[in-house]
Amino acid sequence: MSDPNSPSRFNEETATYAVRGSETPDLDAGVAAIRNVLKTLPVRPGVYRMQDARGDVLYVGKARALKNRVANYTQPAKLSNRLRRMIAQTRSMTVVTTNNEAEALLLEAQLIKRFRPPYNVLLRDDKSFPYILLRGDHDFPRVQLHRGARRAKGDYFGPFAGAGQVRKTLNALQKLFLLRSCTDSFFNTRDRPCLLYQIRRCSAPCVDRIDKAGYAELVSDSRDFLMGKSTKVQAKLGEQMQAAAENLDFELAAILRDRLKALTFIQGSQAINAEGVGDADIFAMAAKQGQIGIQAFFIRGGQNWGHRAFFPAHTADVPEDEVLSQFLMQFYEEVPPPRTVFVDRNLEELKLLSEALAERAGHKVAIGMPQRGTRRRLLEQAQRNAVEALDRRMAESTTQAKILRDIADLFGLAEPPDRIEVYDNSHIQGTAAVGAMIVAGPEGFRKGQYRKFNIKSAATDDDFAMMREVFTRRFARAQEEDPDRDKGVWPDLVLIDGGKGQLSAARAVLEELGIEDVCMVGVAKGPHHGREGREVFHLMDGSERMLPTNAPALFHIQKLRDEVHRFAIGAHRAKRAKAIGASPLDEVPGIGPARKKALLMHFGTARAVRGASLEDLQKAPGVSAAVAQQVYDFYHSR
């Protein structure tokens, strides 16, 4: 069977049909474009993409019979308002045929993830899930948290709902099995045990306090624990403790007793009793006032590995079972499916979903709705959590909407801002200077759109010049990449951490670029330097505003300012740390790591290299006459 994730599996070049037209929505033009494509479509499985006049993807769909499915779009009177709006914008289609409907379902999920079309249900919170990795490329394997592509050799256990659950489990593994968590470089340079050995969190294989066979046994026990065989591990520890006590080795018996207590505590701290369930994911949906929330529980080896709530986008006018089906396919694009998936409703395409996920996972995947026993109680618990999470989300959304309306009224905006950008600079006496931009919207911080700016041309001891450089680079690029302002990257409101000077610098940049309709506000500390919690807002017309100390809008703006401070300081610290490890020899052209090391080993310091004569440079091992001349000329020509 071919790899379902292979990029070459589906050939998209084989069937592209385009009927161009104007960008203005036109239902008749959209139907005509679809009918023109319909003439060439086969009656076989595949995936189709609706595209607008510019070629941007509007919708991705799959079909058991492409011709029959696409024909439905030529009768818009029978469709929902959402689909009629989509057809009115459609001017072209791309069609890819597949071997069967399961392959079409897999490809549909891949394309939705790639293009994020506005008319598809979208899983917005699709950041990677953390795993526990038990490395397999070392005689004394390390246990660690892992995110991203699973390229390292070893055993992966997960997914966990969040890093907190991973750290909790790693902490348990250290207490129970004394596995090392240090890096290989740290391991190789030890000549005595570290603190973790002293507090009984590591068996110190780095200094031979345990042999390879003994450590392998600990690794095997930890693997059993992560696979849900904790009872087996518990019995083994009990037997070892009893044997140690009978042999009068009370120190070892005490260590085993502490490990046994740790295991008992972990078993009793599980918030969800999932004994006997094995590996399973549980999904329950709640819907209210047009919004949908999905609660997921992750059970591995009968252990609760956390839960997370998701709130898919673009769900209006979409049947609930279709929302859940599309959510599952997009969710398992990143996460390997377990052998069992529980849902809280009967899905129309249940058999097809099982088949597609089985092809994705390489093993059978059973999807069902349990009716009794432990599985049913878990599902009911997930349903309660889904309702509560959606209620919290709606309450937060209502509060957030009011705050944004208050901010719009405060700064004279016609509508509540959908995109707020906040700017700040960070440096120490002009060194390691960086500018920072964060982005926030009605749903909260959009961390994937944060940007940092390494200050290049401005004097780094001039805050105003730094602000000018940041705004010049940010908005010149926006003009180049999105001149029509229809890609959602232009801000509705810009907040600048600073007073009139920073605001004037930013305003001058926008005037030079011919941008006159971006609302900018300077956020400065109040007359008592913010000790009363009252900031002064400097507006572009020269006026000032202040809010009461208990105003929710003030708290929100302070939260935005604190976030840009955090991001700017973090970027500055990273740049400063990188600079600490830099060498003056890095500036010399043609000097790589090997020659730099040879020069430093021979002369001792970079300063000695700079002051060395040409003859001395030529005596350094590994340095040719040409390289010595190059180094000498670099320093002495100046």
N, C-alpha and C positions, 0 to 999 in steps of 0.2 A: 504494500500500500504506500502511495507517495505521501510525502510530508505535507500536511494541510497548511502549514505555515510557510512553505517555500515560496519566495517571491516570484519564481518562474512557473508556478503551477498553473496559473490562469493567464492566458494570452489575451490582453486587452486590445491588441492591435488588429484583431481579426474582424471586429464588427463595430465600427464607429459611423454613426449616421448624423449629419448635421444639416439643419435648416435654419439659417440665420435670419434675424429680423431685428426690429427696434427693441430698445430696452424697456419701453413703456409696456406695462402689463396689458395684455390683450387676450381675452379668453378664446376668441375665434382663431387668432394666430397660433396660440398654444395647441389647440385641438388639431389645426391643420398640420403643424409640425409633427405631432404624434402620429397622425394618420399616414403621413408620408413615410415615417419609419416603420409603421405597422405592416406596410406592403412587403417588407423584406424579412420580417421576423419568422423564425422557425417555431414549430410546436415542440419545444424541448426545454429542459430546465436551464435556468441562467439567472443573471443579475443585470438589472438595467439602472442607468443613472439619468435623472432629469437634470438638464443644465440650462442656464439662462443665456441671454445673448452674448455675454462675455465669456461663457464657458464655465462659470462657477457652478458647482454641484448644488442642486436644490434638494434632491431626494435620492436615496438609494433603496431599491426594492429587489426582492427575489421572487421567482415564480417557478412553479412546476411546469407550466407551459407558457413561454414568453408571449406568444401571439395572443393567447386568450387573456392573460393578465393585463397586458398593455392596452388591449382593446377596451377595457373598462374605462380608461381615461378619456376616450373619445365620446363619452356620454356624461358630461359634467353635471347634468341636472340630477343624476342619481347619487352624486358624491357630496361629501361634507364641504362646508365653506373653506376649511383649511386646504383641502385638495384642490378646490376650484382656484384658490389664490395661487397655488403652486403651478397649476396648468397654465394660468394666465401669464406666468413668467417664463414658462418653458419654451425654448427655441431649438434645442438639440437634445439628442440622447446618445449614450454610449451603452452598448449591449455586449455582455460576455456570456457565452454559453458554457455550461458545465456538464459533467457526466451524470449527475443526479441532483435531486433537490437538497440533500444534505450538504453537498459541496457548495451549492448556491447559498445556503444559509450561512456557512462558514465564511464565504467570500463577502457576503453582505455585511457581516459584522466587521470584517477587516476594512472594508471601504468606508463604513460609517465612522470607524475610529480614525481613519486617515483624513477624510474630508470634512467631518462634523457638519453635515448638511442641516439647514435651518428647518426642514420639514420632517426630519427623523427624530424619534425619541433618542435622547443622548444621555449617556452616563457621564455626568459632569465630574464626579469625584473618582477619577480613574487613575490616581497616582499609585505607584507600585506598592505592593504589600510587603512587609518585612517577613523574613524567614530566619530560622536558626540553621546555620551551616556547621556540620561536623566534618571538618576537613579530612580528606583522604590522601593527601600528598605529603605526609610527614610520618616519621616513626612514632611521634607523640602528637596525635591530632589535636588541633585547636578547635574550640567551640566559640562561635561568634555570631553576631547579628549580620544579616545579609539583605541587601536590596538590589534590584536590577537584574540584569541578565545572569543566568546561572551557568557561568563558564567554568568556575573553579571545580576541581574534582572533589567529590565528597557526597555526603547525604544531606538533603535539604528537608526541613520539617516546617510545615506551614500550610497556608498562610496564617499569620496572626493579624488580628484587627488593627493593631497599632504597635509602635515601638515599646510602649509601656508594658504590654503583655510579654513581649520578647525579653525585655530586661528582667522582668519578674521570673520568667522561666530560666534564664541564664543564671540568675542569682541562685535559684534552686539547684541547678546543675552543679554549680561550684560548691555549694554546701554538701550536696549528696555524693557527688562522684569525684570531686577534687580535680576537675579537668582544667588544663591551662587555658587562659584567655589572651595571653600575650602574643605579640607578633613574633614572626620567625627571627627577625634581627635582634629583638630583645632577648629571645630565648637563647640565641647562639652566643651572646656576649656575657651571660651570667656566670659568676664564679661563686656565688652564694645565694641562698633562697631569698626571694623577695617577701614583702609584707603579707601577701596572700597566703603564703605557706605558714607564716606565723599565726594567722587568724584562722587557719584550717579551711582555706578556700581553694587550695591547690596542693597537689602532691609533689611539686618541685621536681619534675622529670629533668629540668634543665641542669641540675647538679646531681643527678643520679640518686635522688632520695627514693626513687621507685624504678624498677627495671621495666624493660619493654613489655614483657609478658604481663606484669601486674597492671601496667597502664592500659594495655589492650583489654584487660578484663573490665576495667572501669569504663572504657569506651563502649564495650558491649552492653554493660548494664545501663549506661545512659541512653543508648540506642533503644533498648527495651522500654525504658521509661518514656521516651518520646513517642514510641509506637503504642503506648497505652498499656504496657505490661507492667504496671507499677506493683501489682500484687505479687508477681514473681520476684521483683526486685526486693520488695519488703520481706518476703519469706527468706530470701538469700541473706539479707543483712541480719535478720534475726538469728539464723543458724550460725553465722560467723561470730556474732556477739556472744552467743551461748558457748561456742567453742573456745573463744578467747577467755571467757570467764573461767571455764573449767581448767584451762591451762595456766590460770593465775596471771594472765597478761591483762591486768586491769586497765592499763593505759590504752591499749588497743580496744578493749571492750567499751571504754568510755567514748572513744572516737566513734565507734560503730553505733553506740547508743544515741549520740548526738545526730548522726546521719539518719538514723531511724526516726527520731523525733521530727527532723526536718521533713522527711517524706510523709509522715502522718499528718503534719500541719498542712502541707500542700494539698493532700487529698481532702482534708476537711475544709479548705478555703475555696473550693470550687463553687462559684456562684450558681452554676447550673449542674444538675445531676444528669450526666449523659452516659452513665454506665451501660454497656451493652450496645451502644449505638455504633461504635466503630468510627469510621471516617465519614463525615457527612457535613453538608452545608444546608442551612435552613433559611428559607426566605418567606417573609410575610409582608403583605402590602396593606397600606391604609390609604384611603382616598377621602378628601373633604374639600368642598368648595373649589373644585377644579385643580387641587394640588394633590400630588401623590408622594408618599414616602414608602420606602422598602427597607425593612430591617433584616439584617443578615447575621446569623450565628455560625461560627466556625467550630466544628467538633472534629478533633483528630484523636484517634485511639481512645475514645470515650472521655477525653479531656476537653474542657472549654478553653478555646484559644481566643476568646474575645468576640465582640459583636460590634457592628457598625451600621449606622443609618445612612441611606442614600436617598437623594431627591432628584430623580431624572428630570431633564428639561424637555420642552416641546411635547408635553403630554396632553394638551388641550384637544378635545374631540377624538382622542385615540382610545379605543376599547381597553379596559384594564388588563385583560389577559394578553393583549398584544403588547402593552407596555412591559409587562413582566417577562414575556418571551424575548423581546428585544434587549431588555436589561440583562437577562441571563447570558445571551450570546455575547454581548459586549463585555460583561464582567469576566467571562471565561476566556476572553482574548488574552488576558494577562495572567490569570490564575489557572493552574492545572485543575481540571474538574476531579472531585473525589468520586468514589464508586456509587455514592448515594446522594441525591439532592431531594430535599423535601420542600414542597411549596404549599401554599394555603388555599389553592383553588385548582380546579381542573382546567388545564390549558388545551386549546383547540389543536395545537400542533405538538402535543406531548411526545408522540412517537418519533416525530421528525427531530425534535430537540434532542431526545436521547440518542438518536442515531448520529447526529452532528457532533454532539459532545463526546461520544464514544470514539469517533474518528479523530477528534482533536486530542483526546487523552491517550489513545492507544489501548484502552480497555473498556469494558462495558460500564455504562453509566445509567443507573436507574433513577428516574424522576417520578415522584409520586406524592400523594397527599395521605399521610398516616391517619388512621381512624381511632386508634386506641393505644393504651400503654404509654411507655416513656416517650416514644416519638411524638405521640399526640400532645402530651404535656409540654414538650419542648416547642412544638409548633404554636400552641396557645400562648406560651410565654413570649414567643417572637411576635405574635399578633398584638399582644398588649404593649410590647415595646414599640412596635410600629406606630400604633395610635398615639402613644405618649410622645414619641419623637416628632411626629407630624404636628401635634398640638403645640409643642415647644417651638417648632420651626415657624408656624403661622403666627404665634404670639411675637416672636422676634421680628418677623417680617413686618407685622403691623407697627411695632414700635420703631423699626428702622425707617419705614416709609414716612412716618410722622416726623422723625428727626431730619430726614432729607428735605421734606417740605419746609421745615423751619429754617434749614440752611439756605434753601432757595429764596425764602422771604427775606432773610437777613442780608443776603448779598445781591438781591434784585434779579435773580434768575427767573426766566419764564416758566421753567419746569424743574422738578427735582433732579439733581445731577445723577446721571447714570455712571459716569466715569470721573473720578476725582484723582488728580495727580498731586503728589506732595513732594517737595524738593528740599534738600539740605546738603551742606558741604561738611567735610570732616578732614582735619589735618592737625599736626602739632608743629607750630611755628613754621608753617609752610612746607613741612616734609610729608611725604606719602599722602598727598592731597587727592581726594576723590569727591566726586559729586554723586548724589543718590536720588533716585526717583522711585516712589512706591505708587501703587495704583489700588484704588478701592472702589467698590460699587455697592449696589443695594444688597448683594449677597455676602459682602464682607471683603477682605483683602484678596486681591488677585495676584498671588505671589509669583505666578508664572510670567507676569508682565513687569516685574521689578527690573530696574536697570541701574547699573553703576557706570560712572564716567571717570576714567583716569584723566586727570587734568594734564593737558599737553602743552598748550600755548600760553595760558594765562599765568601771571605771577601768582605763585601759590601762597603768598602772604597777603593777597588782596582778595577778600571775600567777594567783593562786587565783580571783579574781573572773572573769578571762578564761576560765579552765577551766570555771567554773560556767556562764557564758553559752553556751559551745560545747556543753556536754553538755545544757543545757536545750533549746536549739534542735534538737539532733540527735535526742534521744530523745522529745521532745514530738511532733516530726513523725513519728517512727517509730510512736508510739502512734496517731496520727491516720490514717496511711496504711496501716498494716499491723497492726491490732489483733490479728488471729489468728496473726500470726507465721508465715505460710505462704508468703510471697513471697521468702524468702531474703535479706531486708535487715537482719535482726537479727543482731548478732555473737555468736559462741560464746565469744570472748575479746577483751577490751579491754586494750590496753597503753597506758600513759600515760607520757610522757617526764617524769619527775620523781619526787619522793620522797613521803613520807607526807602532806605538805600538799596537793599536787595530787590525790593519791588520795582524801583525805578530802573535798575540794571536790567531786569527781566523784561520790563515794558519796552525799553529802548530796543532790545533785540527783536521783539515781535513787530515793532514799528518799522525797523529796517527790512524785515522779511515781508512786510505788507499784510500782517495778520492783525486785525483790529477787533475780532469778535470773540476772543478767548478771555473769560473772566478770571482775573488773577487777584489774589488776596495775600497780603503779608501778615503772618501770625507772629506777633512780638509779645514778650513778657510785659505784664502790666506795670503800673507805677511803683509797685513794691516788689518788682522782679519775680512776679508770679507766686509770691508767698500766699496771696489770698486766693490763688487759683483762678485769677481773672486775666485773660489775655486781651490784648488790644489788636483789633483787626483793621489793617490799613487797606483801604479800597483804592481803586485806580483813579477815582475822581478827587483824591486827596482827603476824603472824609475818613472818620474813624468810627468803629463800632465796638461795643462791649456787651457782654451777656451776663445775666445774673449767675452767681456762683453755683446755683443748683439747676441750671438749664441743661437738659439732655443734649442739646446741640453743642454746647460748650464741651461737655464730656466727650462727645464723639470726635470733635476736632482735636482735642487734647490726645485722644487715643491715636488718631492719625499722625499727629506730630511725634508722639513717642515712638511709633513704629518706624517712621523715617529716620529718627535718631538712632534707633537700634540697628537698622540696616546700614546707615552711613558709617557708624562706628565700627560695625563688623567688617565692612569692606575696607575701611582704613586700617584696622588691625591686621587683616590678611595681607594687605599690601606692605605694611611695615614689617611683618614677620618675614615676608619674602625678601625684603630689602636687607634684613639682618644677615641672611645667608648668602648674600651676593658678594662677589669679590671684585676689586678694581680691575683685575685681569680680564673680567668678562667684557670690558670695553674694547680690548685689543682685538682687531679683526684677524680671523684666521687661527685663533687660539681655542682649541677645543678642550674638553675636560681632561684628556690624558696629558696634553702638554702643560696645561695650567697646573695639574697636580705635580708634574715633574719639576716645574719651576719653583713651586712652593716648597716641595721637599728639599730642593737644592739650596734655596736662599732663605727659607724660613718664613718670610713675610712678603706680602705684595709690595710693601714699601721698599724692601731690599731689592726686589726685582726692578722697581722703577729707578733706583739709583745705581744699578749695576752697569759696569762698562760693557762694551760690545764683546771684548775678549772673555769676560766672566760669563756672559750669557751663552757664548758658544761652548763653554765647558760643561754646561748643564746636560745631564744625560737625557737622550731622546729629543734634543733640540738641535735642529740643523742650522747651518750657517744662515740660510735664507730666513728661517723663522726668527733667529736671534737678531738679524738685521731689522726685521719687521717690528719686533718688540722695542728695540732700541730707538728706531725712527719714530715710533708712535709716541714715546714719552719725551724724547729730546727735541722733536720738531716743534713742540709747543713751548 
